[in-house]
């Protein structure tokens, strides 16, 4: 096995946090991965990884060597593509996690394009609204709604998607139709929350050109996008949701848009992946593809800022 391939295997083990996950990602037998790393350590005369039964972590020497290894692999990829050559063909397993609200209406319908373009990539798709530990769970990248907090990972906003404020006819018949933003104080909402800390998502509206964050009174709090919409359909309260998520219900009258004259703030879509200089070709291919998908969609940038307006 050549030195560059040993570097790729070593970086895969470091990125995945275990020999087993690296072997699965590379579609190699685990003994081959172990032997490659052992041969690399022998050739450079340093122990690069601390092994345990479940996880592997970089030694101090491994941290230094990892930075050099990723730079070498980046340079190799650049040299292979210098004159337009294809370089490494993306292949192997790709673990991604996407939010429920974006899965069915936007991402999954476009996935056949990705699999046709990259037939040698096997996708392991997680659909979840909850936080994911990329390293511990062996996930290559995640797509999430909202701007992600600073961390050791790389995150960037790839798009902003339209929102809509709406409710079921049964709720509006019982509680009335809000005509202005001030009327919202007399209503209750289905509130979405995330994480163990139950961080809630406030409504975002634009009044007189200024963004306003409105904290609605909650009839119920949920942490799943499908349950969120189901609660609205049951008449439990108003919701502010991705327009793409409730487009069908708006069209067939199961939900009715409220305050159509008030502009909603578009929601950020972010992608997050490990802070590594060298990304496996299949991961880079997915990141480029998903970014292009949202650029082709009907999304637009919106100004940042705004003030919080609690409704008690």
N, C-alpha and C positions, 0 to 999 in steps of 0.2 A: 504494500500500500504506500502511495507516495505521500510526501510531507504535507502537501496542500490538503489532501483528503483527510489526513490525521487532524489537521487544524480545524476543518469543517466539523468533524465529529466531536472534537473537544469543545468547540463553541456551542454545538447543539446540546451537549451535556450540561454545560454551564447555563445556557438559556433556559433549559427545561427543568433543571434542578434535580435530575435523576438520570441514570443510565437507561432505565426501562423506558421512560418517556422519550428520551432522545432516540432510542432504537426504533420505537414506534413511529416517530416523526420522520426518521430517515429510511424507514422500511428496511431495516437491517436486523440481523440476529443480535440479541444482546451480547453474547460472547464476543462477537466481532467488534462491537463498540468498545467493550472493556479492553480487548486486546489492543485496539488502535490507540486508546488513551495511554495504556501502559507502555506501549512502544514509543509514543511521543515523549512521555516522562523519562524513559530510559535514554532517549536520544539527546535530550537537552540537559539531563542530569538534575532534575528538580521534580518534586512532588507537586502537582498542580491542583489536585482535588482531594478533599476529605470525603471518604466514603462512609455511609451508614447504610442500614438495611433499607431505608426508605428514601433518603435524600443524599444529594451530593452538593458540597459547597466548595467554593474556591479557597485555596490557601493564600497566604500573602504573596507567594511566588506566582500562584495561579492568577491572582488579580492583575499583577504586572504583565504576565504573559498573555492574558486575555486581551488586554488593550492592543498589544502588538499583533496578536493573531487576527483580531477583527480588522485591523488596518491592512494587514497583508491580504486578507480575503477580499476586502474592498478594492484594493489595488489590482488584484487578479481579475475580479469581475470587470473593472474598468478597462483593463488591457484586452480582455476577451471581446469587449463591445466597442473598442476604439474605432473600428472601421465598419460598424454596423452589424457585426456578427451577433448571433443569437446568444452567445455565452451559455450559461447554465440554463437548461430547460427546466422550468418550474415543475416539480414533481414531489410526491410524498403526501403525508397527511397534513391537513390544515385545520387547526382548532380555532373556531371563531365563536363569539357570543354576541347576539344581537337582541335589541329590545322587542318585546311583544308587539308594541304599537307600530313598529316599522316592518316587522317580519312579513306578515301576510299582504298588506297593501302595497309595499314598495320593494322590499329586498328579494323575497323568495320568488316572485314572478320573474325577476331578472336573472336569477341564478343559472338557468339553462345556458345563458350567454357565456357565463364564466366557465361552466363545465365543458362547453363545446370548445372554448378557446384553450382551456388547459385540461385536457382529458386525463392527464397523469396525476392530477391533484385529487386526493380523496378528502372531501370536506366533512369535518365533524362539527355539526351546527348545534350550538346551544341557543335556545330562545328563552330569555329571562330578563326581568326588570331589576334584579337584585345585584348588588356589588359582587364582582368576581376578583379573586386573587389570581392574577395571571400566572405567577410563578408557581404557587402551591398547587393550582389546578391544571397546570400545563396548557393554558390557553395562549394562543399566539397573539390575538388581538381582539378587542371588543369595540362594538359600536354602542354608543349611549346617547340619550337625549340630555341636553344641557351642556354647559361648559364645565369640564371636569377640573377638580381641584388640583393644585400643584402636587406632584409626587415624584418618585424616582422614575416614573414611566414617561414616555413621550405621548402627549395628547394634543390634538389640534381639531379645530372646528372645520368640518368639510362642507356644511350646508346649514341653511335655516329653513324650517318648514312651516307652512301656514297653520294657524290655530283657528278654532271656532268655538264660540260660546253657545250652548244649546241645552234643551231639556225635552223630556217626553211630554206629549200632549196631556197625559193624565195628571202630571205634576202642574202644568200651567193652568189646567182647568180648576184645580183645587186651590192654587196659591196665587194665581194671577200672572200676567205677563209683565216683566220689568220693562219699562220704557226708557229709563235713563240709568246711568251708572249709580246714581244716588238710590235708586229703587232696589239695588242689590242688597242693601242692608236689611231688607225685610224678608230675604230669602235664605234658604239653606242650600248647601252644595254637597256633592259627592267629592271628597277630597282624596287626592292621591298622596301616598307617603312612601319613602324609600328608607332602606337600611334599618338596623336595629334601633337607632335613635329616633325612628319615625319622623324624619324630616319631611315636612309637608311642602307641596308645590302650590304656591300662590297663583292667583289669576294675574295676567299681565295684559293691560289695556293701554291705549293711547288716547289722551285727552288734551286738546289744544296743542298737539305736537309733542307732548311730553309723556313719557312712559310712566305708568302708575302700577305698582304692585299692590294688589288688593287681597287681603286675607279674609276669605269668606267664612261664615259660620258653617260648621260641618254637621250634616245629618249622619254621615258615616265616613269612615276613613278606610281605604283599601290600598293594597300594595301590588295589585296585578291589573294590567291594562284591560284585559277582557272582562274581569269582574267590575272594573271601573265603569265601563260602558254598560254592562248588564245592570248595574245599580241605577244608572240614569234611565235606562229603558223601563225599569220597574217603577219609576216615578219617585225615587228617593230624594232627588235634588237636581240642581243645575250642575252642568259640567263644562269645563273648558278643556277641549281635547284636540289632538291632531286632526285636521280636516280630513286627511286621507283615511284615518282610522274609522271615522263615522260617516264617510261619504255615502255609503249605501243606505244607512239609516236615515240620513237627511233626505235622500232622494225618494225613499218610499214612505216618508212621513212618520216613521217611528220616533224620530227626533226632529225638533224644530229649532232653527237658529233664533237666538235672542239678541237684542241690541245690534242688529245688522249695520246700523249707522256708526257704531263704535269700532275702530280698528283694533285688532288684537296684535300682540307682539309675536313675531315668528320665533319658534323654538330652535335653539342650536342643536345640531347633530355633530357629535364628536367621535373621533376614533382614537383609541389608546393602545399602545404596544410597548414592549420593553425598551428601555433606554439603552439600545445596543447599536454600535456603529455598523455591524454586519447583520443584516436580516436575511433569513432563508429566502430563496427566490420565490417560493410559494406564498410567503407572507407579504413580501413586497408586491407581488402580482395582485393579491387581494386588496391591499391598501390602495393601490393605483386604480383598480377596477371600481371599488366602492366609491372612491372620490369622484370618478367620472360619472357614475350612475346618478349621483346627487347633482352634479353640475348640469346634467342633461334634464333633470327634473325641473318642475316649475317652482324653484326656490329662489329667494332673494336675501340680500343682506339687509339688516335693520340696525338703526342706531342703538348704542348701549346706554345704560344709565337708568334713571327713573327714581321714583320715591315710593316708599311703602305707605299704604293707606289701610290700616286695619278697619274692618267693619265689625263692630261689636253688636 
